[in-house]
Amino acid sequence: MKNPFNKKNISPKKPLTVEQKISRRNFISFGTFFIAAGAAYGGWKWLYNSPEETATVTAGARAPLRRALNKTELAFRRVFSNNNLVKTYPKEMAAKNVRHNEDIGSEGKIDVAAWRLQVKKHSGEVLNISIDDIKALPKTDIVYDFKCVEGWDQISHWGGVKFSDFISHFKLDDQAKLQYVGLATPDKGYYVGIDMPSAMHPQTLLAYEVNEQPLPPKHGAPLRLIIPVKYGIKNLKRIGTMTFSDNRPPDYWAEQGYDYYSGL
């Protein structure tokens, strides 16, 4: 009797035709696509139906998303280093017409001569610093790619004093040991909270010039923050007050659901 399992009795498989190979690949591709799309839709639906976060200094985001953003911030802060510098460019590459999006907190004219930056120490002491006091410090220029959270970017040229030099000159080193700095416009209409390592980054400026000219009102005259390691929503225009804290200061866009850290 012949062994039915004898390899000699098994007919070899016919090779697939080109059409069969294409059909199989299409079937696998479309199947993978629909499975992935179904999983993505299920994840979106789950997130959409999740409860909103409890409002504190952040609000407006779904609770699971906020937890993910907070964990991402912790991860970035562990690897953040002031030795990592943002790429810079020659002045010739800077945009002549510098784009701006919002005027929140910087609408209308301002009396630059009467303007004072109020620096509120943790102890309650307040310093009132004029723009001339700031311009008397060593000037630093930076030409870098300003990035907006909306997706656009533009190479721009800014001039001012390093935030770290400002801290040192006005003997605020003890304040810089706290975890955060808060900045707000004079009318308190716009405000941001910045983690101290990012504020003390060597490329962070308190800027009073754009393209080597005094800041116009639409760009935050007389003083604004330029912080290249953050998205544009953290680059506050028309700074009026500065505070220091170990707790997260209020942040305008974080209260609308955006990432508090907003780092690049």
C-alpha positions in Angstrom: 0.0 0.0 0.0 1.2 3.4 -0.8 1.8 5.9 2.0 -0.6 8.8 1.5 1.9 11.0 3.2 4.7 10.2 0.9 6.1 13.5 -0.3 6.3 12.0 -3.8 2.5 11.8 -3.9 2.0 15.6 -3.0 1.7 17.7 -6.1 3.8 20.9 -6.0 1.9 24.2 -5.6 1.5 26.2 -8.7 3.2 29.6 -8.5 0.8 32.5 -8.2 0.2 34.6 -11.3 1.0 38.3 -11.3 -2.7 39.1 -11.0 -3.0 36.8 -8.0 -0.1 38.4 -6.3 -1.5 41.9 -6.8 -4.9 40.8 -5.6 -3.4 39.3 -2.4 -1.3 42.4 -1.7 -4.4 44.6 -2.2 -6.4 42.4 0.1 -3.8 42.6 2.8 -3.3 46.4 2.3 -7.0 47.2 2.4 -7.5 44.9 5.3 -4.7 46.6 7.3 -6.1 50.0 6.4 -9.6 49.2 7.6 -8.4 47.6 10.8 -6.1 50.7 11.6 -8.9 53.1 10.7 -11.3 51.2 12.9 -8.9 51.3 15.8 -8.2 55.1 15.2 -11.9 55.8 15.2 -12.5 53.8 18.3 -9.7 55.7 20.1 -11.0 59.0 18.9 -14.5 58.1 20.1 -13.2 57.0 23.4 -11.3 60.2 23.9 -14.2 62.3 22.7 -16.5 60.7 25.2 -14.0 60.9 28.1 -14.7 63.5 30.8 -13.0 66.9 30.7 -10.2 67.6 33.0 -10.8 69.2 36.4 -10.1 72.9 35.8 -7.0 74.2 37.6 -4.3 76.2 35.7 -5.3 74.1 32.8 -8.8 73.4 31.4 -10.7 72.5 28.3 -8.9 69.3 27.4 -10.1 65.7 27.9 -8.8 64.2 31.1 -6.8 61.4 29.4 -5.2 63.8 27.0 -4.2 66.1 29.8 -2.6 63.2 31.7 -0.7 62.3 28.6 0.5 65.9 28.1 1.6 66.2 31.7 3.6 62.9 31.5 5.2 64.1 28.2 6.2 67.3 29.9 7.9 65.3 32.7 9.8 63.3 30.1 10.9 66.4 28.2 12.0 68.1 31.4 14.2 65.1 32.4 16.2 65.4 29.2 16.1 69.2 28.8 19.5 70.8 28.7 20.7 74.3 28.3 23.5 72.9 26.2 21.0 72.1 23.4 20.7 75.2 21.3 18.2 76.1 18.7 19.6 76.5 15.2 20.4 80.1 14.2 20.7 81.8 10.8 22.4 84.7 9.2 20.6 88.1 9.5 20.1 88.1 5.7 17.7 85.2 6.0 15.4 87.0 8.5 11.9 88.0 7.3 11.5 91.7 6.6 7.8 91.6 7.4 7.5 89.6 10.6 4.2 87.8 11.0 2.1 88.1 14.1 -1.2 86.4 15.0 -2.8 87.8 18.1 -3.0 91.2 19.9 -4.5 89.8 23.1 -3.2 92.0 25.9 -1.3 94.3 23.6 -4.0 96.3 21.9 -3.7 100.0 21.5 -0.8 102.4 22.2 1.4 102.4 25.2 3.5 105.2 26.8 7.0 103.6 26.6 8.5 106.3 28.8 6.0 105.7 31.6 6.1 101.9 31.2 7.7 99.9 34.0 8.3 96.1 34.3 7.0 95.1 37.7 9.1 92.3 39.1 7.3 90.7 42.0 9.6 88.7 44.3 8.4 85.7 46.2 8.9 87.7 49.4 6.4 90.4 48.2 9.1 93.0 47.3 8.4 94.7 43.9 11.0 96.1 41.5 9.9 98.7 38.9 12.3 98.5 36.0 12.2 100.9 33.0 13.0 100.0 29.4 16.2 102.2 29.6 17.3 100.1 32.6 16.9 97.0 30.5 18.6 98.5 27.4 21.6 99.4 29.6 22.4 95.7 29.9 24.5 93.8 27.3 22.5 93.2 24.1 22.1 89.8 22.5 20.7 89.1 19.0 19.1 85.9 17.8 17.9 84.9 14.3 16.0 81.7 14.5 12.9 79.9 13.1 10.0 81.1 15.2 7.4 78.3 15.3 3.6 78.8 15.8 1.4 76.0 17.3 -0.9 76.5 14.3 1.8 75.0 12.0 3.5 77.9 10.4 7.1 79.1 11.0 9.3 82.0 10.0 12.9 83.0 10.4 13.0 86.2 12.4 15.6 88.5 14.0 15.2 89.7 17.6 17.4 91.7 19.9 17.3 92.2 23.7 18.8 91.1 26.9 19.3 87.4 27.9 16.7 86.4 30.5 19.6 84.9 32.5 21.6 88.2 32.4 18.5 90.1 33.5 18.1 87.7 36.5 21.8 88.1 37.4 21.9 91.9 37.0 18.9 92.5 39.2 20.0 90.0 41.8 17.1 87.7 41.3 19.2 84.5 41.5 17.2 83.3 44.5 14.0 83.7 42.6 15.4 81.7 39.7 15.8 78.7 42.1 12.0 78.4 42.1 10.3 76.2 39.4 8.4 78.7 37.4 8.3 82.3 36.2 4.9 83.9 35.4 4.6 86.8 32.9 1.5 88.9 32.1 0.6 91.9 30.0 0.0 95.3 31.8 -3.8 94.8 31.5 -3.5 91.1 32.6 -5.3 90.1 29.4 -2.6 87.7 28.4 -0.4 85.6 30.7 2.0 82.7 30.5 3.8 80.3 32.8 7.3 79.2 31.9 9.3 76.4 33.6 12.5 78.0 35.0 15.0 75.8 33.0 13.4 77.0 29.8 13.4 80.6 31.0 17.1 80.4 31.9 18.0 78.8 28.5 20.9 80.9 27.0 18.8 81.8 24.0 15.8 83.2 25.9 15.5 86.9 25.5 13.6 89.8 27.0 13.4 91.4 23.5 13.0 95.1 22.7 14.0 95.0 19.0 12.9 93.3 15.9 15.1 93.6 12.8 17.3 96.0 14.8 14.4 98.4 15.3 12.3 99.1 18.4 9.4 96.7 18.8 6.2 98.1 17.2 3.0 97.8 19.2 1.9 94.7 17.2 5.0 92.9 18.3 4.7 93.8 21.9 6.4 97.2 22.5 8.2 97.9 24.6 9.3 94.4 25.8 8.4 90.9 24.9 9.6 87.4 25.6 11.4 85.5 22.9 11.9 81.9 24.0 13.1 79.7 21.0 12.6 76.4 22.9 8.8 77.0 23.0 6.0 77.5 20.5 4.8 81.0 19.8 2.0 80.9 22.4 4.6 81.2 25.1 6.4 84.2 23.6 4.4 86.8 25.5 4.1 90.3 24.0 4.1 93.5 26.0 5.3 92.2 29.3 4.0 94.1 32.3 4.6 91.9 35.3 7.0 89.1 36.2 6.4 86.7 39.2 8.1 83.6 40.5 6.7 80.5 42.1 7.1 76.8 42.8 3.5 76.2 41.5 2.4 76.6 37.9 1.4 80.2 37.2 -1.8 80.9 35.2 -1.4 80.4 31.5 -3.9 81.8 28.9 -3.7 79.1 26.3 -3.4 76.2 28.8 -6.8 77.4 30.1 -8.1 76.9 26.6 -6.9 73.3 26.5 -3.5 73.7 25.0 -0.3 72.0 26.4 1.1 73.9 29.4 4.7 73.1 28.5 4.5 73.8 24.8 8.1 72.9 24.3 9.8 72.1 20.9 
